Amino acid sequence: MMDALRDNLIAKLGRETFARVQETRIGIAGAGGLGSNCAANLVRIGFRRLTIIDFDTVDPSNLDRQFFFADQVGMHKVEALAQNLLRINPDLDLSVHLRRLGKSMFAQAFTGCGIVAECLDTAECKSALVSELLPLGKLLVAVSGLGGFGSSDEIRVHVLRENLVVIGDLRSDIATKPALSPRVAIAAAKQADVILSHVSGRLSRIPGISMTE
């Protein structure tokens, strides 16, 4: 990590928290709107060990909300995202995998990750990830309800279980409301913030957190 970036983060996070951030491996399931923006936020706050899995390529339609650029259209998302993250911090330990995630694959895919950000597109895949990984004790930071625009304060952090956090308004499905950059970016940033709060030991003290049963 560049000295100036490292020193700045140590000053803001404290040396002990920064050390934990540097050592923690984060899994990111999906490298689209949520995954690409969450990963960028994680790298900017000092996380350097990421496992990123996605099968898709960058399409022109992705550029309205995903952390990619016009000259990357046609590239595999995991490769383009790795390229972009390394421009933020060249000293990353990235494990990127070009594969489609399906049922009964998540445990093996995220071996070594104590925290997984769920950044998948379909309700079926989201449910499968939670069902498979939740019993393993990993912290899962999922998203539900980020479609449309406006009412961004309704995108909240909901702690459903000790190791399951869901971010969103829990109703604005992107199947019926479009996924647009502002609310997608807010949800992705909140995923990164929850992960940082967990690693620093402050998750339960996030202002505005919703303890949902």
Secondary structure, DSSP 8 states (H G I E B T S, - for coil): --HHHHHHHHHHH-HHHHHHHHH-EEEEE--SHHHHHHHHHHHHTT--EEEEEE--B--GGGGGTSS--GGGTTSBHHHHHHHHHHHH-S--EEEEEE----TT-HHHHTTT-SEEEE--SSHHHHHHHHHHHGGGT-EEEEE----SSS-GGG-EEEEEETTEEEEE-S---TTTS---HHHHHHHHHHHHHHHHHHHHT-GGG-TT-EE--
